[in-house]
Amino acid sequence: MIAVLGGDLRGTRILKAAELCRQGYAPLVLVSGAGNIYGLHESDLAIRWAVQHGYRGDLFIPLHYPAESTRDEEQAVIRELRARHVKRVILVTSNFHTRRASLIFRQLAPDIAFGVVASPDQYFSGNGWWKTREGEKTMLFEWTKTVSDWFGI
């Protein structure tokens, strides 16, 4: 199965996951996303976005849950994966988020094999994040979250 993590308001994660599904890497995409955005759930909005871009709606499974952090999200995703008896997963998340997300997933679910695929972010690249304010903010926020995870905050 492919699991696309929430938190991408530009739609690159869902489109990357949908393309991997179309290419035959997995039959379905579990679409994560926390909470509501103007009364709509993020996973439902992401699926609509993918359908508008030519992907079949039946490829996607929306996952609704409340979450405040990547760790909350990952616990919800892992519960769903285990309920579906999934043993191998391709995680799709933004390029700046792959390391932290994969570490948490592997820590919380050593019984599931995780591969990680990065979706591009228009403001962040490993060789030029310091060139834009958005890139700098992304790096600062991601490192702050990484350090917080180390301390269990």
C-alpha positions in Angstrom: 0.0 0.0 0.0 1.0 3.6 -0.5 0.4 6.0 2.4 0.5 9.7 1.7 1.0 11.9 4.8 -1.1 15.0 5.4 0.2 18.5 5.8 0.8 19.4 2.2 -1.4 22.3 1.2 0.0 22.5 -2.3 -1.0 19.0 -3.4 2.4 17.6 -4.4 2.3 14.6 -2.0 -1.1 13.3 -3.2 -0.1 13.7 -6.8 3.2 11.8 -6.2 1.3 9.0 -4.4 -1.3 8.8 -7.2 1.4 8.6 -9.8 3.2 5.8 -8.0 -0.2 3.9 -7.7 -0.8 4.5 -11.5 2.7 3.1 -12.2 1.8 -0.1 -10.3 3.8 0.2 -7.1 0.7 -0.5 -5.1 -3.0 -1.0 -5.7 -4.3 1.6 -3.3 -3.3 4.9 -1.6 -4.2 5.6 2.1 -4.7 9.3 2.3 -3.9 10.8 5.7 -4.7 14.3 6.9 -5.6 15.7 10.2 -8.6 17.7 11.1 -10.8 20.0 9.2 -10.1 22.9 6.9 -13.1 25.2 6.6 -15.3 22.2 7.5 -13.7 19.8 5.1 -11.3 17.0 5.9 -7.8 17.3 4.5 -7.8 13.8 3.1 -11.0 14.4 1.2 -9.6 17.7 -0.2 -6.4 15.8 -1.3 -8.5 13.1 -3.0 -10.6 15.7 -4.8 -7.3 17.4 -6.0 -6.0 14.1 -7.4 -9.3 13.3 -9.2 -9.2 16.8 -10.7 -5.8 15.9 -12.0 -7.0 12.8 -13.8 -6.6 10.0 -11.2 -9.5 7.6 -10.4 -11.2 8.2 -7.1 -11.4 4.5 -6.3 -7.6 4.4 -5.9 -7.8 6.4 -2.6 -8.8 5.5 0.9 -9.5 8.6 3.1 -8.3 8.4 6.7 -10.0 10.8 9.1 -8.7 11.3 12.6 -7.7 14.2 14.9 -4.0 14.9 15.2 -1.7 17.6 16.5 1.6 16.2 15.3 3.4 13.9 12.9 3.5 11.3 15.7 -0.3 11.5 16.2 -0.7 11.1 12.5 1.6 8.2 12.3 -0.1 6.4 15.1 -3.5 6.8 13.3 -1.9 5.6 10.0 -0.3 2.6 11.7 -3.6 1.6 13.3 -5.2 1.6 9.9 -2.4 -0.3 8.3 -2.5 -3.0 10.9 -6.3 -3.2 10.7 -5.9 -3.9 7.0 -3.0 -6.4 7.6 -0.6 -4.3 5.5 3.1 -5.4 5.9 4.8 -3.2 3.3 4.2 0.5 2.7 5.5 3.2 0.5 5.3 6.5 2.5 5.0 9.6 0.5 5.8 12.9 2.1 7.6 16.2 1.3 11.3 16.1 0.6 12.1 18.0 3.8 10.0 15.6 5.9 11.3 12.1 4.8 13.9 11.6 7.5 11.8 12.5 10.5 8.7 10.7 9.2 10.5 7.5 8.4 12.3 7.4 11.7 9.0 7.8 13.6 7.2 5.2 11.5 10.0 2.6 11.9 10.1 3.3 15.6 6.4 2.9 16.1 5.9 -0.1 13.8 8.9 -2.3 13.4 6.6 -5.1 12.1 5.9 -3.1 9.0 8.4 -2.5 6.2 8.5 1.2 5.2 10.0 2.7 2.0 9.9 6.5 1.7 9.4 8.6 -1.5 9.9 12.3 -1.4 7.5 14.7 -3.2 9.0 17.9 -4.4 8.5 21.2 -2.5 8.7 24.4 -4.5 10.4 26.2 -1.7 12.7 23.6 -0.4 15.7 21.8 -1.8 18.6 20.3 0.0 21.1 22.4 -2.1 19.3 25.7 -1.9 16.9 26.0 1.0 18.7 29.1 2.3 18.0 31.1 -0.9 14.4 31.8 0.0 12.6 32.9 3.1 10.1 29.9 2.7 13.0 27.5 2.4 14.6 29.0 5.6 11.4 28.7 7.5 10.8 25.1 6.4 14.3 24.1 7.5 13.9 25.9 10.9 10.4 24.3 11.5 11.6 20.8 10.5 14.6 21.0 12.7 12.6 22.3 15.6 10.2 19.4 15.2 13.1 16.9 14.9 14.7 18.2 18.2 11.3 18.1 19.9 10.9 14.5 18.8 14.3 13.6 20.3 13.1 15.0 23.7 9.6 13.5 23.4 7.9 16.9 23.4 
